[in-house]
Amino acid sequence: MTLKRSFAPVVDARTRVLVLGSLPGDASLAQGQYYAHRQNRFWHLIGDVIGEALPGMEYEARLQALLEHRVGLWDVIEKAKREGSLDSRIRDHAPNDLAALVAGLPDLAAVAFNGGTAAKIGIHALAETRLSLDLIRLPSSSPAYAAVPYADKLRAWEALRQWLRE
């Protein structure tokens, strides 16, 4: 099995909502970009939430738009063995230090998990922080989770707006 690693977090001191995935897939790792698989709906979903046409932007502009809207991005897994891109194939994972990251974000109000694997690992990792953060489970943006229509996913993701308005 191949050892795969996550990217650096995309956050700043103004981050209000942190969206956590599990571990970048092969397309993302090959391009060095979060959510690079063309069928992954992440950039569409978060773009609709913040009112920006993110899929049409260059990658660096997407990241800047997230930060301008006070949205951060990272993964719950630092490294793991995995063949392919499915979360179900993740083995021997080492978690990212979520507690240290969230402790350093003074405006953080909510942590959202992009899919079940991210939620399972992330909620466990944050359980002992004793920070008063809202933890939100979101339906996965992954093309492997295509059984849920986009409109249904978007309804769930739109809940993030309440923390971005404050």
N, C-alpha and C positions, 0 to 999 in steps of 0.2 A: 504494500500500500504506500501511497505517496504522502509525504508530510506536507501539509499546507498551512499557511499562516495568514492571519488577518492583516488588514491595513491599519495605519495610524488613525486615531479618532479625528473626526471633523467637529470641533467644538470651539467656543470661545467663552469668555466670562459672561456674556449675555444669554447663553443658551438656556431656554425655558423648557424645551421638550427634547429628550434624547431618544432617537429611534435606534433600537438594537436588532441587528440580524444575528444569524448563527455564525457562519463562516463563509467567506466569498467562494462562489462556484468557479469552475474552470474558466469560463468566459471572462469573468471579472478578474481573476488572477492573471490571465494571459494579457489583458489590456491594462492591468494596474488601476482599475476603476471599480468603485462600488456599483453593483447592479448593472453590469455591462451586457448581460445576456439580452438580446433584442426582444425576447418575449416576456422578460420580467416586467411587471407593471409598477415597480416601485416609483420610478420617476414620474409616471402618469398620476399615481395615487397622491403622492406628496405634493406634486405640482398642483393638482386640483384642490388640495387642502389649503395651500398658501396662495392660490390664485396666480401662479406663474406657469408658463408653458415650458417646463423644464426639459422635456424630451427634445425640443428643438434647439437647445443651447449647447454650447461646447461644455465639456465636463467641468473645467475649472469654474465656469460661470454658474453651473448648477450648484456646485459646492458653495460658492459665494452667496447665491440666492438663498440657500438653506440658512446660512449664518445670518444673513440680513433679516430673515423671518424668525430668527431665534430657534432654529431647529438644528440639533446635532445628530451625528451619525457615527456608529461604531458597530462592533460585533461582540458577542458574549464569549466567543472562543478565540484564544490567542493562536493556538496551533493544534492540529489534529491530523491523524492519518485518515485519508479518504480516497477511494477510487471514484472518479466521477464527481458529480455535484450534489447528489441527494443527501439531505440531512440524515436519512436513515442509514447511510454508509459511514457516518462519522465514528471513528474509533480512537480511543486513548487521547481524549482531548484535554488540553490545559486551558483553563479559563483566563480571560483578560481580567485585570484588576478593576472591576467595575466600581467597587467601593471607593477606591482611591480617586477614580475619575469623578464620580458624582460628588464626592466630598470637596472637590476643587471647583465646582460649578455653583457659585453663590446664588444665581437666579433660577436654578433648575427646579421645576415644579412637578414634572411628570416624566416617566420613562415608559416608552412604548416598545413592545416586542413584536417584531415582524415574523410571525409564525410560532408554531407550538414548540419547536426545539429551542428557539431563542427565549421564549417565555419560561420554559421549564428550567433551563440553566440560569437565566438572568434573575428570575424571582428568587431562586435559592441563594444566589450570590449576594443579592441585596437584602435578604431577610434579616441579616444581623447588623445592618448599618444603623438602624434606628433613626434614619432620616425620615422626615414626613414627606414622602414622595408618593404621588399617585402612580400606580403601576397598571398599564393598559395592555391587554392581550389583543393583538390585531390579526386578522386573517392574513396568511402569507401572500406576498406579492409574487411569489415564484411561479413559473410556468408549470411546475410539477403540482401545483395546487389550483388547477384550472376548473375544478368542479364547481367552485363558487363563482358566480357571475361578477364581472367588474363592478356593476352597480351596487351589489351587496357588499363587496369589499370596500368600496368608496364610502358607503354609509357608515361603516365601522371606523374607517380612517378619519372621517370628518369630525369625529369626537375630539380629535387633537386640537381643533380650533379653540376650544374653550380655554386652554392654557396659553395659547398664543395671543389671545385678545387682552389678557390681563397686563 
